[in-house]
Amino acid sequence: MGDSLQVSEFGSTDRLGGFGSSTDRLANYHGSETAVTEKVTKSRKPLWFILGGIVSILAVAGVIVGVLVAKNVIHTSINSKSNLNDSPAASMAASASSLAATGPSPSQTQDSSPTRTSSKTTGTHTSTSSPTSTAPTCSTEKDIPTAFKGTYNDPTTWLDMTDFNCTFTSELVGNLSINGLNSTWDDSKQANPNVPALNKLWGSYSSNPIRAVNLGGWFSLEPFITPSLFDYDASLGIVDEYTLCVHLGPKQAAATLEKHYATFITEQDFIDIAAAGLSHVRIPFSYWAVTTYSGDPYVEGISWRYLLRAIEWARKHGIRVNLDLHAVPGSQNGWNHSGRSGKINWIIGTDGAANAQRSLDIHDQLSTFFAQDRYKNVVAFYGLVNEPGITIPQNQLADWTASAIKIVSGNGVAATVVFSEALRGLPAWQGNLQGYGDKLVIDVHEYVIFDPNMIVFDHTKKVSFVCSTFEGQIAASMDTSTGFGPTMVGEWSQADTDCAQWVNGVGSGARWTGNFSGTTTPYCPTGNSQCSCALADQPASSFSSDYKTFLLAFAEAQMSAYETGWGWFYWTWKTENAPLWSYQAGLQGGFMPPVAYKRDWTCTDKVPSFGSLPEYY
């Protein structure tokens, strides 16, 4: 995260806060020493008196500071009441980051209960990178009202203070906390020379398409992205975030997940995303960032402030945000990334109607919060729900979507609303949900590896299929006479097999090798015992030059095809050990264009040769 004294838009270089008077005293001592040196030839006796006085003063000062620390008047994270990472190094890092928190504090109240505000604006807009010359003093235990002590809104319990405002406030917007935010912001930044600064109009996404990535697996866990979090004996049945939290219990789940939130994605990732010529990030998050319900084991609220900090990091580097509610109450698709594998219990199911209403209530809170002025330039897209299951009747899903749009737009969100094609294919939405113009866009996720009819294509066919079929589908969808209208591709990858560990779920096999549920024969192009997953989870450094040539062409083909619409978001930026799903790994391994808007190949070109690349792995 850089040097703790670095100037940023979050504040000035003054990190000493209330310790400034001690620094002044030390400066005076150095001046005294100089004076004594000049007089040493005149008299040695005064020198010893002066030095003795200095030693006495320093001793007294040390005792006073020690008492103040012990009494928690001078605050450090080491003496805070809760540190979720108990290693000494982490404690010292947290203490240092407490001093590094910068920027003016929101209005601070000492009420014993939360106060909801109807205001849609908090703070003021500034175009300066250093909005204040002083840093706030971090709140201490005595500053926290009883109702908030020990909760996720209590800054003294936070694991990571980097770039957070550490002054407690009970102020809420949309009944959601603004803790951690600064009251000023800067929208003058530009992600790259190819796109406008945040405070400038983007223009038409049809002519200047999105080139972007997802930050998957950060706030909505997926086992294949971070398998280390799910590395348990199979007999325990830990297959999703729900079962993980049940197994860990509330306290350990909170500690484990906050450490993940604080470390999996950092500001450096946003720097690297901008440097790669990307303009947006899609940030998946789950409903338990906002609330939980009876029986939920999920960790409530902690991911919320990290989501807000992520948006500030995006702002700092000129990157626009696509908010993606990736998991809703009851699970919208029964897949692990919805929080809980199994049955759909949203719109349909035993509690489907109640959970549908709960998700509308959550959007009421979220849209009230993100209607604030501070988000009007940086939050460009607002996603309603990720990948609803195909068994949900389309008319019921459309009705729910219309209700959600009414809430979000009614609360004043400036962002374009995003809804999913819900695994039905783009043609199914022709003529549906019309009348919103460019304020509503349909999101399709394009993969060739989860369909037995496409995964069997050889490498050349995979590239040509993208250019001939996917590009045609996007073009047709963009035309309201043949499709919905505004269309974006919210997910895609370079994976040419479904071999990545747990990409089909913890403990599941792969279609590629014929051991996935419901398959009996391998679905690799050779369709025989040669089919192997040996390469899938190997580091990118082991990839042959022919394979990298294919991966680069496969990426550029998809970029070219999806820019027929409003553009694309790659799934995903970072994985632990699945390089075919990692934009970062592609950049580092040389099989992703170094700059997204500067490419050597498009769908109008001939598919290149992939040499002697085997078709069975």
Protein Blocks (a to p, Z undefined) as FASTA:
>chain_A
ZZfkbccfkbcfblnlmmmmmmmmmmmmmmmmmmmmmmmmmomklmmmmmmmmmmmmmmm
mmmmmmmmmnomaccfklpmbdfbfcfklmmmmmmmmmmpgcjdddddfbfbdcddfbfb
ecjddfbfblbfbdcddddfklpcfklgopaklmklpfblghpafbdcfbdehhiafehi
afbdcfkbcfbfkbccfkbcfbjaklmccdddddehklmccfklmmmlmmccfklopabf
klmmmmnommlmmmmmmmmmmmmpcfklmmmmmmnopabdcddddfklmbccehiabdeh
jlmmmmmmmmmmmmmnopacddddfbdghijnopaknopacjddehiajklmmmmmmmmm
mmmmmmmmmmpmklmmmmmbdcfbgciafklcfklmmmmmmmmmmmmmmnopabdcddde
klnojklmgoiaghkljmbccdddddfklpmklmmpcfklmmmmmmmmmmmmmmmmmpmk
lmnbpcddfbdcfbfbfkbghknoghiacfklopaghiabdcbfkopaklccklmmgcfk
lpcfklmmmmmmmmmmmmmmmmmmnbdcdddfbdfklmklcfklmmmnopacfblklcfb
dfkbccddehjacfkZZ
